[in-house]
């Protein structure tokens, strides 16, 4: 017969005193962005990345192409010349290897990563 798991009590039995919880001595605080360059992930509605072999993306600002980069096969594109957090908003346009436009999405300012869903 399996024994029932018992949750530990916060009090020491018989003493009536509270057991002190261990407090980490140094907390690591995130002071800046995790990603240093703008990264975009293209995923399906269930969160699984598309196979984007041969696809590429363009970042457009005020009708001008700011940057172009290729997707890897896991649905990720990294724009090496766009530092994060972004200062301005962009429009991202995704194309297949033949230049057919698949998606166009708006990326707001002050982001480091963005997901295209669908």
C-alpha positions, -999 to 999 in steps of 0.1 A, spaced: 0 0 0 14 34 -10 19 59 18 4 93 17 28 123 11 26 148 39 33 185 35 59 198 59 46 220 86 61 256 90 63 251 128 87 228 147 67 202 165 65 210 202 84 243 203 58 266 188 84 286 169 84 294 132 111 278 111 131 304 92 132 301 55 165 303 37 169 337 20 193 338 -10 222 361 -1 225 376 -36 196 380 -60 205 385 -97 187 414 -111 182 418 -148 192 453 -157 190 452 -194 176 432 -223 184 395 -226 187 396 -263 211 422 -277 197 422 -312 161 422 -325 149 386 -328 117 375 -344 101 340 -342 75 328 -366 52 302 -350 20 284 -357 -12 290 -337 -2 262 -313 32 277 -307 53 253 -328 78 271 -351 74 269 -388 101 254 -410 112 286 -426 141 273 -447 147 298 -475 125 325 -461 137 360 -454 124 391 -437 126 429 -442 123 456 -416 106 487 -430 104 521 -414 86 550 -431 85 531 -464 123 524 -465 139 490 -459 161 493 -428 173 457 -427 170 423 -444 179 390 -428 173 353 -435 153 329 -413 169 297 -400 150 265 -404 135 268 -369 115 300 -376 139 325 -361 154 356 -378 179 379 -361 185 414 -373 222 420 -364 221 458 -370 190 465 -348 200 467 -311 174 462 -284 154 476 -268 143 491 -301 138 529 -301 113 531 -330 85 509 -344 90 488 -375 69 468 -400 83 433 -407 75 417 -440 83 380 -445 89 365 -479 96 330 -493 127 322 -515 107 333 -546 99 367 -531 62 360 -524 50 382 -495 36 359 -467 30 382 -437 33 418 -428 32 427 -391 38 459 -370 65 457 -343 61 484 -317 90 503 -301 107 492 -269 109 454 -277 137 429 -279 118 399 -294 86 396 -314 65 366 -325 46 363 -357 17 339 -350 1 322 -380 
